[in-house]
Amino acid sequence: MIAHLKHNEIDKAAWDARLMRCAQPFWYAQSWVLSRASPGWEALIDDEADAMMPLCRNRKWGIDYLYQPLGLQQLGVFAAMPSPESHAAFIAAAINHFRYIDIWLHEGMERTQAIGATLETWPNQILIADAPIDSMREHYAKGHRRNLKQGDPSMRSGTMDAAGFIALFRRTTGARYGASAVKDLDRFEAVITEGLVRKQCRIDALYHEGEAIAAACFAERQGRSTLLKSANTNEGQSAKPCSF
């Protein structure tokens, strides 16, 4: 039976333990990530099926709705033994509780067919990088290898803290795409700040004459590295860093 739990009713330790039993234990669904990205999140849980679904909720104009927190690319139903039928049952339960739902489901739910819901498929790139780096470089296009050799020696690669990344993001991507690009950016900063402390996030940056011109934030867990957000200046878009 699927139960709807308020935030204070969720056992966070049990939640994280269940996530590790799931077929898709994605970084996004950890309790600490959800709590920083969407404070007060709720959940649908079926103990018998060993399945659960985070509910990132909000309320506007008297309407309760589900939304996708900034930077959390894949949520949905997480189960030890997933099935399209179980996925559909959770979606139906969510529809019973919320008048409006606009969320992104994870890649394991592509076969879900839920009554009362319109599902669209969005492309997501997954690269298998399980070979030695020299072996993977053999598959680079000749033009790409040539560009790497012609890199600008004045460029320097390094790291960056969360505050620096958010500042770069605000004045580049945020400026280009407007208010929607920076909505809830403070919450996303809280996520990556905690992720860096937990050593589950990293930020790679490119510098020119001491100034950051590009950076990318990654989440890393269970052997999977996920690009969360990137930011770059106009100079960073055209830069040719040296390979390393």
Steps between C-alpha positions, in 0.01 A plus 500: 500500500633842404507745793542878482745626764558858609859612536521443874362147459781385270774288657800645314736213593247243377448708186871497413529130580209424267658715229812281510279194433344665196581424139577869439663638819552843347685770690203738472272284717709502817313649794760771564493613134120522501495685832730774372350525152138483614459562876186332632487237225251220552484143373290211376622171646390140447677290764372169359636578154816660645434805282483875551455830319619842625246781473660841454198712571402863507182707528393799293163673465350234727619215275730223622737387228815297433801658334856408403762665724784678323788264423312177578463349155339162573255407774188282492443152644788308657445130564697186573299316233363768266221438252291719267190401700652613829620823343152572365346433842729757663422760234128438553545545876687827445218627276254429783690735731612780267301701247803585286814296436798598286793271580777309325502123543819295494615290205371176654141622462500534123241222458256650751145557378296685761130578471430870544858603425672619184854364476760631257841352426798734533848400378771444758858418409664211683864430420662172600855588605628167628812473282852638562535863395753420227258252348216756499724766347563270204135555405525881500453662161821625341374857522435465871849363566646786298304757704630351822859532380440863400376602842574842647784462755378811685192306611513328838271229629404482865217469746245741644280528807120510490473876553741567213309269267164658585643850443635394160167333414301812591701734279520262201223243456267689730550822307444322167182311591332727752309445823408135435869403486577634847175415680580306820873543434560554873362152568718352228801668659408333830492163320844529342651654815393193696601276210854636511518439875379143451744456207207415273542811283787661319535822302753516215592848382703668227690820574657763276734751660360409840135549404251214474358479150329159515400241757297182531347342809480119522337259744680170551357187660497126439752531215283748311599860429209734420527850357273719713564850365761685296581866452731687267579849382516586130875450519448163667280383211779546247799414717737218402657373822800270490425133555600349835 
